[in-house]
Amino acid sequence: MALYDTIGRNYVQTRRSDPRIVTELLRILQASSVSTVVDIGAGTGSYALPLANQGYQVLAVEPSAVMREQAISHPSIQWFDGCAEHLPLPDQTADAAIVMLAFHHFQDDRQALQEIYRVIGRGQIVLFTYDPAMIRQFWLTEYFPAFIIDVETTFLPISTLISNIKTITGKAINRVSFPLPRDLADSFMAVGWARPELYLERRVRHGISSFSKLNATERDSGLSRLQRDLKTEVWDQQYGHLRTQQNFDIGYCFLHTH
Ligand SMILES: C[S@@+](CC[C@H](N)C(=O)[O-])C[C@H]1O[C@@H](n2cnc3c(N)ncnc32)[C@H](O)[C@@H]1O
């Protein structure tokens, strides 16, 4: 069974689009003349919906039925059961492709890029992803050290990803860092950088794939240490300055072509 058929059951409870991420995505798309966007690994349509609301035609491709079933329908969003490596779309159907926090889940990233190129031709590619070189700097890994190996083996180094996109599509890539706001609405892994208590909530952890990969011993030991350090204010002595910081660059970024 696909991972998101298991962990995606209550995805919409914690994984909503963040308005600041949407604004940046729109800014990048608006710089090119794009009208039809293929959203690959579209999940529940968190980012397809705001694009459709802005007038884009969206072709949302998602392999997990559990995820697709939670999507809000919209006349400008057409849903497809399919995966990035075999996009169920004819050649040159869209003028842009977006991949929002999904590229690291693809089985074959090169084949996915070739498929994207086939479907968008000279169109624009926009990825929202994570730079795995930053994971060791995130305090959360002190409590859950297994996240380091998970992230470093799941996400391609950004330089490799950029070079693969260039090789396959012949396009130059821009990297735009995305410091996370303190009140991030989309609860992905670094959501609690300034709000550590969030990780104590089962429903928040449930929407984060890295937590689902931890074994129960690692998870419980990390959680009880975090709980204790919050209670004794050890966490605040070390990281309390983050609580008043507005943004934090922990490695999330947009990679896009023109
Ligand atoms: C973290 S979710 C992101 C969903 C959505 N893009 C968002 O930002 O809310 C990752 C998504 O990638 C999908 N996925 C996994 N493997 C895939 C593949 N090979 N091709 C396309 N999508 C895939 C998962 O089913 C899941 O819905």
The ligand as an SDF file (V2000), in Angstrom:
LIG
                    3D

 27 29  0  0  0  0  0  0  0  0999 V2000
    3.9460   15.4900    1.4370 C   0  0  0  0  0  0  0  0  0  0  0  0
    2.6820   15.0850    0.2980 S   0  0  0  0  0  0  0  0  0  0  0  0
    2.4960   16.6560   -0.5390 C   0  0  0  0  0  0  0  0  0  0  0  0
    1.1410   16.8240   -1.1660 C   0  0  0  0  0  0  0  0  0  0  0  0
    0.8750   18.1840   -1.8060 C   0  0  0  0  0  0  0  0  0  0  0  0
    1.7950   18.4800   -2.8780 N   0  0  0  0  0  0  0  0  0  0  0  0
    0.9520   19.2660   -0.7640 C   0  0  0  0  0  0  0  0  0  0  0  0
    1.9090   20.0490   -0.7640 O   0  0  0  0  0  0  0  0  0  0  0  0
    0.0430   19.3170    0.0690 O   0  0  0  0  0  0  0  0  0  0  0  0
    3.4990   14.0990   -0.9190 C   0  0  0  0  0  0  0  0  0  0  0  0
    2.5810   13.5390   -1.9810 C   0  0  0  0  0  0  0  0  0  0  0  0
    3.3370   12.8940   -3.0070 O   0  0  0  0  0  0  0  0  0  0  0  0
    2.5920   11.7650   -3.4380 C   0  0  0  0  0  0  0  0  0  0  0  0
    3.4820   10.8080   -4.1270 N   0  0  0  0  0  0  0  0  0  0  0  0
    4.2020    9.7980   -3.5990 C   0  0  0  0  0  0  0  0  0  0  0  0
    4.8530    9.1250   -4.5690 N   0  0  0  0  0  0  0  0  0  0  0  0
    4.5290    9.7190   -5.7360 C   0  0  0  0  0  0  0  0  0  0  0  0
    4.8740    9.4890   -7.1110 C   0  0  0  0  0  0  0  0  0  0  0  0
    5.7280    8.5220   -7.4570 N   0  0  0  0  0  0  0  0  0  0  0  0
    4.3140   10.2830   -8.0420 N   0  0  0  0  0  0  0  0  0  0  0  0
    3.4890   11.2890   -7.7070 C   0  0  0  0  0  0  0  0  0  0  0  0
    3.1380   11.5590   -6.4290 N   0  0  0  0  0  0  0  0  0  0  0  0
    3.6540   10.7940   -5.4590 C   0  0  0  0  0  0  0  0  0  0  0  0
    2.0140   11.2140   -2.1510 C   0  0  0  0  0  0  0  0  0  0  0  0
    0.9510   10.3040   -2.3650 O   0  0  0  0  0  0  0  0  0  0  0  0
    1.6130   12.4800   -1.4360 C   0  0  0  0  0  0  0  0  0  0  0  0
    0.2990   12.8590   -1.7420 O   0  0  0  0  0  0  0  0  0  0  0  0
  1  2  1  0
  2  3  1  0
  2 10  1  0
  3  4  1  0
  4  5  1  0
  5  6  1  0
  5  7  1  0
  7  8  2  0
  7  9  1  0
 10 11  1  0
 11 12  1  0
 11 26  1  0
 12 13  1  0
 13 14  1  0
 13 24  1  0
 14 15  1  0
 14 23  1  0
 15 16  2  0
 16 17  1  0
 17 18  1  0
 17 23  2  0
 18 19  1  0
 18 20  2  0
 20 21  1  0
 21 22  2  0
 22 23  1  0
 24 25  1  0
 24 26  1  0
 26 27  1  0
M  CHG  2   2   1   9  -1
M  END
$$$$
